[in-house]
């Protein structure tokens, strides 16, 4: 993708999270630990779902894809952040910045679609249990995952095209730790009103297009759960979707806040970005491990096999 020739700068400067060298050293250790935990947690989840036959179900197929997206998301953002925390000059080329905008946008777009597909899976499992295996076929699950990646990639292309046609003249300091489109708009000397409108429309279409099916699914789920006479039955039904509900709240809450609110370089901007791009990918495996008996059972079976192999 070629930028307009009359952009007068070749690179951007990222302000990062702090200018204090001592704080940067502490942040480096903190985010290195977060990155390692994220990688270990999501790789463990992928390995468990792959090797344990008890987890070869539609819900865990979607969860394995969610773990892959989380691993991908953190790998797009955290290595650059870690490098900058050790560097005096935090720069990134315009081309590199646009590439990061593209890859950063694919991950949350895909995750939103996957969370929507997982909500539909829970709706079918709780509201139509007798039809579950027939409705949630392997073909449908694969199609939903492919559609998730396809829609997110299409949105990411639209987002990058909005940035490619911007002119960057004098301002080159991005008040952020990564390249995101909302943080690039204030640096442009072009008229960005149309770009902002297209960005908001794209976010709203993708965001609400995936969030509304979640709302519909949970409305039906809650209605079905309340109609169950047994307290134990209601508790069991709700426990099957509590992990997903926590993930939805964490992800959509911070993601929508980041992309729909005007970028100001404030602490709130950084916090919302850290929440959905760094913290949520780390927490997702923990949420699904601590709240899920099947995952706990898979961990015990895997450890048992490993210990038996080592002692045998």
Backbone bond lengths (Angstrom), bond angles and torsions (degrees), N, CA, C in turn:
res aa  C-N    CA-C-N  psi(-1)  N-CA   C-N-CA  omega(-1)  CA-C   N-CA-C  phi
1 X - - - 1.463 - - 1.529 109.38 -
2 X 1.300 117.62 123.65 1.452 121.35 -177.97 1.513 110.56 -95.76
3 X 1.347 114.76 135.29 1.448 120.27 177.05 1.519 109.53 -85.51
4 X 1.311 117.38 159.29 1.447 120.72 176.59 1.516 109.60 -60.85
5 X 1.323 116.72 143.04 1.450 121.48 -175.48 1.518 113.09 -66.88
6 X 1.354 118.28 -24.76 1.450 118.79 -175.94 1.522 113.56 -92.07
7 X 1.355 117.78 18.03 1.452 119.75 164.97 1.524 106.92 -76.48
8 X 1.321 117.67 123.96 1.463 121.31 -169.04 1.518 114.04 -95.08
9 X 1.330 118.86 2.05 1.455 121.01 177.84 1.521 109.34 -119.23
10 X 1.334 115.70 153.37 1.459 120.79 -177.42 1.515 112.63 -109.62
11 X 1.332 116.70 -14.87 1.452 119.53 -177.76 1.523 110.71 -151.17
12 X 1.325 114.99 163.56 1.455 121.77 176.20 1.527 109.07 -112.14
13 X 1.325 114.88 157.70 1.454 121.99 174.74 1.532 108.08 -112.67
14 X 1.315 115.88 124.47 1.463 121.54 178.75 1.526 109.09 -92.84
15 X 1.316 116.91 127.93 1.468 119.16 179.01 1.518 112.16 -74.04
16 X 1.334 117.01 -22.95 1.453 120.40 178.93 1.518 112.53 72.20
17 X 1.319 115.42 -153.33 1.460 121.12 -175.63 1.527 113.15 -101.78
18 X 1.338 117.31 -21.54 1.462 120.29 -179.70 1.516 109.94 -164.32
19 X 1.344 116.02 152.56 1.460 122.04 175.36 1.526 112.07 -98.32
20 X 1.317 117.02 -12.11 1.458 121.77 -177.35 1.539 109.83 -78.26
21 X 1.365 117.98 120.93 1.474 120.59 -178.20 1.525 113.49 -58.32
22 X 1.323 117.51 -36.70 1.465 120.31 -179.75 1.525 111.34 -68.56
23 X 1.332 115.57 -41.58 1.471 119.17 177.23 1.517 110.13 -67.15
24 X 1.337 117.47 -38.19 1.462 120.91 177.97 1.523 111.41 -60.83
25 X 1.339 116.91 -39.41 1.467 120.47 178.45 1.529 110.80 -63.77
26 X 1.327 116.29 -42.40 1.464 120.12 178.19 1.528 111.10 -65.97
27 X 1.344 115.55 -41.02 1.463 119.57 178.66 1.520 111.27 -65.14
28 X 1.330 116.42 -35.85 1.473 119.72 178.30 1.524 110.13 -60.46
29 X 1.329 116.45 -47.36 1.465 120.52 179.60 1.534 110.22 -62.64
30 X 1.344 116.00 -43.73 1.468 120.55 -178.93 1.522 111.26 -60.45
31 X 1.344 116.77 -50.17 1.463 119.55 -175.81 1.529 112.27 -75.34
32 X 1.326 117.34 -25.28 1.464 119.03 173.04 1.524 109.85 -65.85
33 X 1.339 116.70 -43.33 1.471 120.89 177.12 1.534 110.44 -62.84
34 X 1.346 116.41 -42.85 1.469 120.51 178.60 1.528 110.68 -60.99
35 X 1.337 116.61 -43.36 1.464 120.32 -178.90 1.532 110.76 -64.45
36 X 1.336 116.85 -42.84 1.458 120.25 179.95 1.525 110.93 -65.82
37 X 1.339 116.64 -41.34 1.470 120.06 177.38 1.520 111.25 -64.04
38 X 1.343 116.31 -40.89 1.468 120.59 179.00 1.517 110.83 -62.64
39 X 1.335 115.91 -46.63 1.464 120.33 -179.50 1.529 110.68 -63.64
40 X 1.340 116.70 -47.59 1.473 120.40 -179.10 1.525 111.38 -63.79
41 X 1.338 116.94 -43.61 1.459 120.40 -178.34 1.514 112.69 -63.31
42 X 1.325 116.28 -47.47 1.466 119.61 -177.07 1.526 112.26 -74.40
43 X 1.331 117.71 -35.14 1.465 119.93 175.67 1.524 110.69 -66.57
44 X 1.332 116.56 -38.23 1.466 120.48 176.73 1.526 110.79 -63.20
45 X 1.339 116.03 -42.59 1.462 119.82 178.67 1.528 110.70 -62.76
46 X 1.328 116.45 -43.11 1.468 120.38 178.14 1.532 110.66 -61.77
47 X 1.326 116.73 -42.42 1.465 121.07 -178.93 1.523 111.21 -66.32
48 X 1.325 116.88 -42.97 1.471 120.69 179.95 1.526 111.20 -61.74
49 X 1.333 115.59 -47.08 1.468 119.82 -177.30 1.525 110.42 -66.91
50 X 1.325 115.74 -33.44 1.459 119.73 -179.76 1.517 112.40 -71.09
51 X 1.339 116.99 -39.18 1.476 120.70 -170.95 1.520 114.17 -96.15
52 X 1.333 118.64 -24.24 1.466 120.66 -176.27 1.528 110.30 -95.31
53 X 1.308 116.19 117.01 1.472 121.06 -176.54 1.526 112.23 -65.43
54 X 1.339 117.70 -24.22 1.466 120.61 178.79 1.531 111.87 -66.97
55 X 1.323 116.24 -18.56 1.468 120.68 -178.31 1.526 112.52 -102.16
56 X 1.323 117.08 12.17 1.462 120.62 178.92 1.535 109.71 -86.69
57 X 1.327 114.80 65.22 1.465 122.30 179.97 1.533 108.57 -127.72
58 X 1.335 118.40 163.72 1.473 120.42 179.83 1.532 113.76 -54.85
59 X 1.348 117.01 -41.73 1.457 119.25 -177.93 1.526 111.41 -60.32
60 X 1.324 116.68 -42.79 1.457 120.20 -178.28 1.523 111.84 -79.23
61 X 1.311 117.19 -22.56 1.470 119.90 171.19 1.531 109.56 -63.95
62 X 1.337 116.36 -45.09 1.464 119.85 176.36 1.533 110.83 -66.11
63 X 1.326 116.33 -38.46 1.458 119.96 -179.44 1.530 111.22 -65.45
64 X 1.322 117.47 -36.60 1.468 120.14 177.64 1.529 110.58 -65.15
65 X 1.320 116.49 -37.97 1.463 119.55 176.45 1.524 111.17 -68.89
66 X 1.329 116.65 -36.13 1.463 120.68 176.39 1.532 110.28 -63.70
67 X 1.322 117.10 -40.44 1.464 121.24 177.94 1.526 110.55 -64.10
68 X 1.332 116.58 -39.82 1.462 119.77 177.88 1.528 111.00 -64.24
69 X 1.339 116.66 -42.43 1.469 120.55 178.54 1.524 110.60 -63.13
70 X 1.327 117.48 -42.23 1.461 120.94 179.24 1.525 111.09 -63.37
71 X 1.325 116.65 -40.92 1.463 121.10 177.70 1.528 110.45 -64.25
72 X 1.315 115.76 -42.86 1.468 121.55 177.45 1.527 111.25 -63.42
73 X 1.327 116.98 -44.50 1.461 122.53 -177.83 1.530 110.86 -60.28
74 X 1.327 115.96 -49.50 1.463 119.17 -178.87 1.528 111.50 -66.04
75 X 1.336 117.25 -30.66 1.467 120.39 179.27 1.523 112.24 -73.96
76 X 1.315 117.48 -22.46 1.465 121.29 176.83 1.525 111.27 -78.43
77 X 1.320 117.40 -32.06 1.468 121.10 -172.56 1.530 114.00 -102.86
78 X 1.323 117.58 -46.02 1.468 120.13 -169.32 1.533 115.05 -71.43
79 X 1.340 121.11 -41.43 1.466 118.53 179.13 1.534 113.32 -57.42
80 X 1.327 117.86 -41.28 1.463 120.91 177.35 1.522 110.53 -65.41
81 X 1.331 117.56 -41.21 1.466 121.35 177.81 1.519 110.82 -62.05
82 X 1.336 117.66 -44.02 1.455 121.84 179.68 1.534 110.86 -63.21
83 X 1.314 116.39 -41.44 1.470 120.38 178.31 1.525 110.50 -62.60
84 X 1.320 117.33 -44.25 1.465 120.95 -178.23 1.527 112.21 -66.64
85 X 1.339 117.09 -32.20 1.455 120.06 179.02 1.526 112.49 -66.02
86 X 1.343 115.67 -19.95 1.465 120.55 177.73 1.526 112.34 -101.12
87 X 1.345 117.04 -0.85 1.470 121.09 -175.56 1.525 110.81 -108.22
88 X 1.323 115.61 144.64 1.460 119.52 174.68 1.521 110.72 -74.64
89 X 1.335 116.07 -39.62 1.463 121.14 -178.97 1.522 109.27 -108.83
90 X 1.321 115.91 114.71 1.467 121.20 -176.25 1.529 108.86 -100.50
91 X 1.314 116.38 88.23 1.466 120.30 -176.31 1.525 110.69 -118.16
92 X 1.317 114.52 158.78 1.463 121.82 174.85 1.520 107.54 -150.09
93 X 1.340 117.08 136.53 1.460 120.38 179.75 1.523 110.54 -67.19
94 X 1.343 115.33 159.56 1.470 118.89 178.53 1.528 110.02 -60.22
95 X 1.339 116.24 -42.50 1.465 119.42 179.62 1.524 111.28 -64.19
96 X 1.346 116.08 -42.40 1.459 120.20 178.02 1.512 111.91 -64.14
97 X 1.345 115.73 -37.00 1.459 120.40 178.75 1.530 110.88 -65.06
98 X 1.332 116.62 -43.84 1.460 120.20 179.27 1.527 111.10 -65.85
99 X 1.344 116.48 -36.70 1.468 119.49 176.87 1.523 110.08 -63.41
100 X 1.333 116.33 -40.98 1.470 119.02 179.03 1.525 111.26 -66.87
101 X 1.337 117.28 -38.84 1.464 120.79 175.44 1.526 109.96 -55.99
102 X 1.330 116.00 -44.55 1.470 121.15 -178.37 1.536 111.38 -63.41
103 X 1.335 116.02 -52.21 1.460 119.51 -175.03 1.531 111.87 -71.92
104 X 1.327 116.93 -32.40 1.465 119.97 176.87 1.525 110.51 -65.98
105 X 1.333 117.38 -36.45 1.459 120.41 -176.35 1.525 112.15 -75.88
106 X 1.338 117.74 -28.91 1.463 119.85 180.00 1.524 111.39 -62.52
107 X 1.331 116.36 -42.42 1.463 120.26 -173.57 1.530 113.29 -61.68
108 X 1.346 119.72 -55.50 1.469 118.12 179.46 1.520 113.10 -64.89
109 X 1.351 116.95 -32.03 1.462 119.61 177.35 1.519 111.67 -63.03
110 X 1.336 115.85 -43.32 1.462 120.67 178.09 1.527 110.95 -67.83
111 X 1.334 115.82 -41.29 1.467 119.62 -178.46 1.525 111.12 -63.60
112 X 1.328 117.22 -39.18 1.465 120.27 178.21 1.526 110.69 -60.52
113 X 1.331 116.46 -43.36 1.468 120.18 179.14 1.526 111.32 -66.10
114 X 1.321 116.97 -40.32 1.460 120.30 179.97 1.529 111.30 -65.71
115 X 1.324 116.76 -40.30 1.466 120.04 177.70 1.523 111.15 -63.52
116 X 1.333 116.02 -35.42 1.458 120.33 176.49 1.534 110.81 -66.99
117 X 1.343 116.31 -42.87 1.464 120.46 177.84 1.529 111.14 -64.10
118 X 1.326 116.57 -37.34 1.462 120.37 178.71 1.528 111.49 -68.00
119 X 1.330 116.77 -34.72 1.467 120.05 175.89 1.530 110.25 -64.74
120 X 1.323 116.76 -40.98 1.464 120.30 177.80 1.529 110.47 -64.21
121 X 1.330 116.32 -38.84 1.464 121.00 177.20 1.523 111.15 -60.27
122 X 1.342 117.01 -43.88 1.471 121.28 178.61 1.533 110.72 -67.12
123 X 1.332 116.60 -36.17 1.468 120.53 177.93 1.529 110.98 -61.99
124 X 1.323 116.60 -46.79 1.464 120.10 179.94 1.523 110.45 -65.67
125 X 1.349 117.10 -41.43 1.465 121.03 -177.61 1.527 112.07 -64.06
126 X 1.327 117.97 -38.48 1.469 121.41 -175.20 1.527 112.25 -90.21
127 X 1.332 116.07 -39.68 1.472 119.50 -174.95 1.523 113.25 -89.53
128 X 1.340 117.09 -27.27 1.475 120.62 -179.35 1.524 109.68 -135.62
129 X 1.329 118.25 60.73 1.472 120.66 -173.69 1.530 113.95 -61.37
130 X 1.323 117.99 -32.35 1.459 120.32 -178.41 1.527 112.50 -71.08
131 X 1.322 116.58 -23.98 1.463 121.15 -179.88 1.527 112.61 -99.29
132 X 1.341 116.64 2.34 1.466 120.47 -170.69 1.533 112.89 -57.52
133 X 1.315 117.01 -52.56 1.471 120.04 -177.07 1.525 111.99 -64.67
134 X 1.318 116.25 -29.20 1.462 120.06 179.26 1.528 111.63 -76.68
135 X 1.343 116.66 -42.66 1.470 120.40 -178.23 1.528 111.26 -73.74
136 X 1.338 116.87 -49.62 1.467 121.03 -176.09 1.530 109.71 -88.39
137 X 1.312 115.04 65.56 1.464 120.57 179.30 1.531 110.02 -76.20
138 X 1.326 115.28 164.38 1.464 120.04 178.34 1.520 111.50 -60.16
139 X 1.333 115.66 -39.23 1.465 119.52 -179.68 1.528 111.55 -62.55
140 X 1.333 116.86 -43.00 1.461 120.29 179.70 1.526 110.56 -64.86
141 X 1.321 117.40 -42.85 1.467 120.87 -179.18 1.523 111.26 -61.43
142 X 1.319 116.37 -44.57 1.469 120.15 179.35 1.525 110.38 -64.30
143 X 1.325 116.66 -41.86 1.469 120.01 178.89 1.526 111.25 -61.78
144 X 1.331 116.78 -42.59 1.462 120.45 -179.58 1.529 111.30 -62.77
145 X 1.326 116.56 -38.91 1.469 119.94 178.18 1.531 110.69 -67.75
146 X 1.330 116.69 -43.88 1.470 120.10 179.13 1.532 111.14 -63.50
147 X 1.321 116.36 -40.16 1.464 120.55 177.29 1.524 110.05 -63.70
148 X 1.319 117.36 -38.92 1.462 121.75 179.35 1.529 110.98 -59.37
149 X 1.329 116.20 -49.53 1.468 120.07 179.24 1.524 111.46 -67.34
150 X 1.340 116.47 -37.73 1.466 119.98 -179.06 1.518 112.77 -65.86
151 X 1.332 117.16 -46.49 1.463 120.42 179.62 1.522 111.36 -64.99
152 X 1.340 116.80 -40.51 1.466 120.43 179.65 1.530 110.78 -65.43
153 X 1.324 116.84 -39.72 1.467 120.44 178.74 1.524 111.32 -66.31
154 X 1.330 116.49 -39.89 1.463 120.64 177.69 1.526 110.74 -62.71
155 X 1.319 116.25 -44.57 1.459 120.21 177.71 1.522 111.37 -62.86
156 X 1.331 116.63 -39.64 1.463 120.61 179.95 1.526 111.21 -64.44
157 X 1.337 117.24 -38.26 1.464 120.68 176.80 1.525 110.38 -62.57
158 X 1.334 116.75 -43.99 1.472 121.04 178.23 1.521 110.42 -60.54
159 X 1.339 117.03 -43.06 1.459 122.14 -178.95 1.528 110.56 -62.66
160 X 1.341 116.90 -45.02 1.467 120.66 -178.76 1.527 110.75 -66.68
161 X 1.334 117.22 -37.89 1.469 120.05 177.74 1.527 111.23 -61.65
162 X 1.324 116.85 -32.75 1.470 120.06 176.06 1.526 110.71 -63.56
163 X 1.337 116.75 -36.20 1.464 120.80 -177.43 1.524 112.44 -82.81
164 X 1.329 117.31 -30.69 1.467 120.96 -176.80 1.526 111.22 -61.51
165 X 1.318 117.67 -36.74 1.459 121.34 -176.17 1.525 113.79 -87.02
166 X 1.328 117.44 6.32 1.455 119.74 177.11 1.524 110.95 -82.44
167 X 1.322 116.61 146.92 1.465 122.45 173.69 1.526 108.38 -100.60
168 X 1.331 115.56 130.83 1.463 120.97 177.37 1.521 108.00 -114.64
169 X 1.319 116.05 117.00 1.467 120.19 -171.33 1.526 112.76 -102.03
170 X 1.321 117.48 -77.86 1.461 120.29 -175.78 1.526 113.22 -109.03
171 X 1.325 117.01 -47.91 1.465 120.02 -178.15 1.529 109.92 -65.53
172 X 1.322 117.10 128.18 1.461 120.38 -178.11 1.530 112.77 -136.96
173 X 1.320 118.03 9.99 1.459 121.72 -178.67 1.524 109.98 -98.46
174 X 1.328 115.92 117.35 1.455 122.04 177.02 1.522 108.02 -93.97
175 X 1.316 117.01 118.27 1.464 121.31 -178.64 1.526 109.94 -82.79
176 X 1.319 112.78 66.69 1.455 120.00 -176.40 1.520 108.33 -162.74
177 X 1.342 116.76 174.31 1.461 120.30 177.39 1.527 111.96 -103.32
178 X 1.335 117.87 -10.27 1.461 122.64 174.44 1.524 108.63 -138.84
179 X 1.335 115.29 169.00 1.463 120.16 176.27 1.529 109.24 -87.09
180 X 1.315 116.22 115.45 1.454 123.47 172.34 1.520 107.49 -127.66
181 X 1.326 115.83 146.70 1.464 118.91 -175.54 1.522 113.55 -57.71
182 X 1.335 120.91 -42.88 1.468 119.53 178.53 1.525 113.05 -57.86
183 X 1.344 117.51 -30.55 1.459 120.56 179.57 1.525 112.34 -79.42
184 X 1.339 117.58 -18.71 1.470 121.21 179.57 1.528 112.64 -83.30
185 X 1.315 116.85 -32.00 1.472 120.42 -176.14 1.523 113.68 -54.43
186 X 1.343 119.84 -45.21 1.467 119.09 -178.47 1.530 114.07 -63.86
187 X 1.349 117.76 -17.26 1.463 120.88 -178.19 1.516 112.86 -87.20
188 X 1.314 117.19 -12.35 1.469 120.49 -174.60 1.524 111.68 -82.46
189 X 1.341 114.82 143.03 1.452 119.90 173.96 1.529 110.59 -97.86
190 X 1.349 117.02 10.41 1.461 121.78 175.35 1.523 109.48 -87.83
191 X 1.325 115.17 169.74 1.459 120.95 171.93 1.532 107.41 -79.23
192 X 1.325 116.14 113.82 1.470 119.97 -172.19 1.525 112.65 -104.35
193 X 1.311 117.96 7.45 1.475 119.67 -175.70 1.526 111.49 -61.12
194 X 1.344 116.88 -43.26 1.466 119.76 179.97 1.526 109.98 -67.84
195 X 1.345 116.61 -40.03 1.463 120.76 179.71 1.523 111.42 -60.71
196 X 1.347 115.67 -42.71 1.468 119.77 179.72 1.523 110.33 -65.00
197 X 1.336 116.48 -40.41 1.465 119.91 179.44 1.520 111.50 -62.92
198 X 1.351 116.15 -43.00 1.460 120.36 179.50 1.527 110.31 -66.07
199 X 1.342 117.10 -40.77 1.461 120.88 178.55 1.526 110.80 -60.62
200 X 1.333 116.05 -47.26 1.465 119.91 -178.90 1.529 110.68 -63.24
201 X 1.333 116.99 -42.35 1.471 120.34 178.24 1.521 111.46 -62.42
202 X 1.343 115.90 -42.46 1.461 120.14 179.85 1.523 111.02 -63.58
203 X 1.347 116.20 -44.01 1.465 120.50 179.73 1.525 110.87 -64.56
204 X 1.329 115.98 -43.42 1.456 120.04 -178.51 1.531 111.14 -64.48
205 X 1.345 116.15 -44.06 1.465 119.78 -179.79 1.525 110.91 -62.67
206 X 1.329 115.48 -47.24 1.463 119.16 -177.76 1.531 110.35 -72.43
207 X 1.329 116.08 -42.85 1.462 120.09 -177.34 1.511 112.83 -65.52
208 X 1.331 115.88 -54.39 1.461 118.96 -178.35 1.527 111.76 -74.52
209 X 1.345 116.34 -26.81 1.461 119.73 175.95 1.518 112.55 -64.70
210 X 1.332 116.73 -27.06 1.465 120.66 176.55 1.531 112.05 -98.54
211 X 1.340 116.90 -28.17 1.466 119.93 -176.80 1.533 112.12 -78.80
212 X 1.328 117.65 -37.03 1.467 120.13 -179.09 1.528 112.78 -62.71
213 X 1.350 119.36 -42.08 1.469 117.63 174.86 1.537 112.88 -60.72
214 X 1.341 116.67 -31.78 1.462 119.93 176.43 1.529 109.86 -65.44
215 X 1.346 116.27 -45.19 1.466 120.97 178.53 1.530 110.29 -60.21
216 X 1.338 116.33 -46.16 1.471 120.60 179.86 1.527 110.48 -61.50
217 X 1.342 116.47 -45.25 1.468 120.32 -178.40 1.518 111.05 -61.22
218 X 1.328 116.38 -44.28 1.460 119.09 -177.22 1.527 112.55 -74.07
219 X 1.310 116.78 -28.25 1.468 119.14 174.25 1.527 109.91 -62.59
220 X 1.334 116.12 -44.00 1.464 119.91 178.15 1.532 111.41 -69.95
221 X 1.346 116.27 -36.63 1.459 120.31 179.33 1.524 110.66 -63.63
222 X 1.342 116.78 -47.03 1.463 121.07 -179.66 1.527 110.43 -62.13
223 X 1.343 115.97 -41.91 1.464 119.95 178.53 1.527 111.09 -60.70
224 X 1.321 116.28 -42.27 1.469 120.38 179.93 1.523 111.22 -68.30
225 X 1.335 116.84 -42.40 1.464 120.91 -178.99 1.532 110.59 -62.88
226 X 1.331 116.87 -41.74 1.468 120.72 -179.23 1.522 112.20 -66.38
227 X 1.338 115.84 -23.65 1.468 118.87 179.90 1.527 112.61 -82.70
228 X 1.348 116.18 -8.31 1.467 119.94 177.91 1.534 108.64 -76.80
229 X 1.309 116.57 127.26 1.470 120.41 -175.31 1.528 112.52 -75.68
230 X 1.321 117.15 -33.41 1.461 121.43 -177.28 1.528 111.51 -78.59
231 X 1.321 116.86 130.92 1.471 121.16 176.00 1.521 110.93 -63.94
232 X 1.311 116.47 -39.87 1.461 121.11 178.13 1.524 110.50 -63.11
233 X 1.336 116.32 -41.53 1.465 120.51 178.90 1.516 111.80 -64.05
234 X 1.342 116.33 -41.70 1.468 119.67 178.53 1.525 110.57 -64.03
235 X 1.320 116.45 -43.40 1.463 120.70 -179.66 1.526 111.12 -63.36
236 X 1.325 116.77 -42.19 1.461 121.04 180.00 1.521 111.16 -65.84
237 X 1.331 116.69 -41.84 1.467 120.58 179.73 1.525 111.23 -64.69
238 X 1.332 116.69 -42.05 1.464 119.78 -178.97 1.525 111.11 -69.34
239 X 1.330 117.34 -35.04 1.463 120.34 -177.87 1.523 111.97 -64.60
240 X 1.346 117.38 -25.13 1.459 120.17 -179.32 1.524 113.02 -71.69
241 X 1.337 117.23 -17.52 1.460 119.04 -178.49 1.532 113.39 -122.94
242 X 1.341 118.02 3.39 1.461 120.31 -177.57 1.528 111.97 -66.44
243 X 1.338 117.61 -39.31 1.469 120.76 179.04 1.520 110.68 -62.59
244 X 1.326 115.48 -44.43 1.466 119.84 179.46 1.521 110.81 -63.10
245 X 1.316 117.11 -40.33 1.462 121.00 -178.52 1.534 111.06 -64.42
246 X 1.323 117.67 -40.49 1.464 121.41 177.41 1.526 110.37 -62.65
247 X 1.334 117.18 -43.18 1.468 121.72 179.43 1.524 111.03 -63.19
248 X 1.329 116.84 -41.66 1.467 121.30 178.77 1.528 110.96 -60.40
249 X 1.322 117.14 -46.32 1.463 121.37 -178.90 1.527 110.93 -62.51
250 X 1.334 116.93 -45.11 1.463 121.25 -179.83 1.525 111.11 -63.18
251 X 1.329 116.06 -45.84 1.462 120.14 -173.47 1.522 112.36 -73.59
252 X 1.332 117.56 -54.11 1.458 120.17 -175.33 1.527 111.60 -68.76
253 X 1.329 116.89 -34.86 1.457 119.37 179.95 1.514 112.47 -59.66
254 X 1.332 117.01 -50.94 1.469 120.38 -177.53 1.520 112.32 -77.99
255 X 1.352 117.47 -37.25 1.465 120.49 -178.37 1.519 112.82 -64.87
256 X 1.324 117.04 -46.95 1.460 120.62 178.75 1.534 111.05 -63.63
257 X 1.317 116.18 -39.78 1.465 120.52 179.73 1.520 110.54 -61.45
258 X 1.324 116.82 -40.66 1.466 120.61 -177.19 1.519 112.13 -67.60
259 X 1.327 118.26 -43.94 1.458 120.23 -171.61 1.524 114.32 -92.16
260 X 1.316 118.03 -17.71 1.463 119.48 -179.49 1.524 113.28 -98.83
261 X 1.334 117.60 -18.64 1.459 120.76 177.21 1.526 109.43 -88.74
262 X 1.353 118.50 143.76 1.457 120.98 177.56 1.523 111.16 -59.35
263 X 1.358 115.71 138.77 1.462 119.75 -179.33 1.521 109.93 -76.94
264 X 1.340 115.93 129.73 1.462 120.41 -178.81 1.518 112.46 -128.02
265 X 1.333 117.34 -1.94 1.450 120.27 -176.49 1.511 113.02 70.51
266 X 1.319 116.69 16.58 1.462 121.41 -176.58 1.527 110.65 -80.17
267 X 1.324 114.16 172.07 1.464 120.28 177.35 1.529 110.50 -62.61
268 X 1.338 117.64 -33.53 1.465 121.55 179.30 1.525 110.68 -64.19
269 X 1.352 117.23 -39.10 1.460 120.82 176.20 1.526 110.73 -59.11
270 X 1.328 115.72 -49.59 1.456 120.51 -179.19 1.523 111.22 -63.05
271 X 1.335 116.12 -41.29 1.456 120.57 -178.04 1.523 111.78 -64.54
272 X 1.339 116.96 -43.39 1.465 120.29 -179.68 1.528 110.90 -66.38
273 X 1.341 116.69 -37.63 1.466 119.90 177.23 1.521 111.45 -66.80
274 X 1.332 116.29 -44.08 1.463 120.07 178.04 1.521 111.09 -61.62
275 X 1.335 116.45 -36.26 1.461 120.60 -177.77 1.522 111.13 -61.98
276 X 1.342 117.42 -50.95 1.462 118.42 -173.32 1.524 113.66 -88.30
277 X 1.349 118.54 -20.72 1.464 119.88 -177.37 1.520 113.51 -101.68
278 X 1.332 118.63 -19.21 1.459 121.66 -176.73 1.528 111.84 -122.10
279 X 1.329 117.03 -51.52 1.462 120.56 -173.79 1.527 112.07 -73.87
280 X 1.347 117.07 -47.86 1.470 120.17 -178.01 1.525 113.03 -59.75
281 X 1.364 120.31 -45.46 1.468 119.13 176.71 1.523 113.52 -59.57
282 X 1.345 117.37 -30.06 1.469 120.08 177.42 1.530 111.00 -75.27
283 X 1.347 116.59 -38.73 1.465 120.60 -174.25 1.521 113.36 -77.52
284 X 1.340 118.06 -30.29 1.467 120.16 -173.97 1.531 113.79 -53.62
285 X 1.350 119.54 -48.47 1.470 117.79 178.42 1.521 112.69 -62.91
286 X 1.337 116.65 -35.43 1.468 120.20 179.01 1.523 111.03 -66.86
287 X 1.335 116.00 -42.50 1.468 120.68 179.49 1.525 110.71 -60.53
288 X 1.344 116.33 -45.73 1.464 119.68 -177.49 1.526 112.01 -75.79
289 X 1.343 117.40 -19.28 1.465 120.00 177.88 1.518 111.14 -82.27
290 X 1.336 116.35 -48.55 1.458 120.34 -175.94 1.522 112.47 -71.88
291 X 1.335 117.35 -29.43 1.462 120.36 -174.30 1.529 113.12 -98.72
292 X 1.334 117.55 3.77 1.453 119.04 -170.97 1.518 110.90 -127.98
293 X 1.334 117.04 116.75 1.462 121.83 -178.33 1.522 111.32 -67.94
294 X 1.341 117.14 -33.57 1.460 119.84 -178.53 1.524 111.45 -67.00
295 X 1.342 116.48 -39.55 1.456 120.09 177.80 1.524 110.14 -67.81
296 X 1.343 117.01 -41.37 1.467 120.50 176.53 1.526 110.27 -60.05
297 X 1.339 115.80 -41.50 1.458 119.42 178.01 1.515 112.11 -63.81
298 X 1.331 116.80 -38.84 1.465 120.75 178.82 1.525 111.04 -65.69
299 X 1.344 116.42 -37.96 1.465 120.25 176.93 1.525 110.49 -62.40
300 X 1.329 116.80 -45.69 1.469 120.71 -179.56 1.530 111.06 -63.54
301 X 1.353 116.69 -41.58 1.470 119.40 179.95 1.524 110.75 -65.88
302 X 1.321 116.60 -41.06 1.466 120.36 -179.45 1.517 111.06 -66.32
303 X 1.338 116.72 -43.76 1.464 120.28 177.36 1.526 111.03 -63.88
304 X 1.344 116.09 -38.73 1.464 120.06 178.00 1.519 111.75 -61.60
305 X 1.339 116.38 -44.47 1.469 120.61 178.25 1.520 110.84 -62.79
306 X 1.352 115.94 -40.59 1.468 120.00 -178.37 1.521 110.38 -65.98
307 X 1.341 116.84 -44.94 1.461 120.55 179.51 1.517 111.71 -65.07
308 X 1.337 116.33 -37.97 1.453 120.62 178.12 1.518 110.79 -65.50
309 X 1.325 115.47 -37.40 1.478 120.09 178.66 1.521 110.59 -67.87
310 X 1.356 115.73 -40.60 1.466 119.87 -177.74 1.535 111.68 -69.66
311 X 1.336 116.26 -36.74 1.463 119.69 -177.44 1.527 112.39 -88.33
312 X 1.328 115.52 -15.74 1.455 118.69 -177.86 1.490 112.04 -86.77
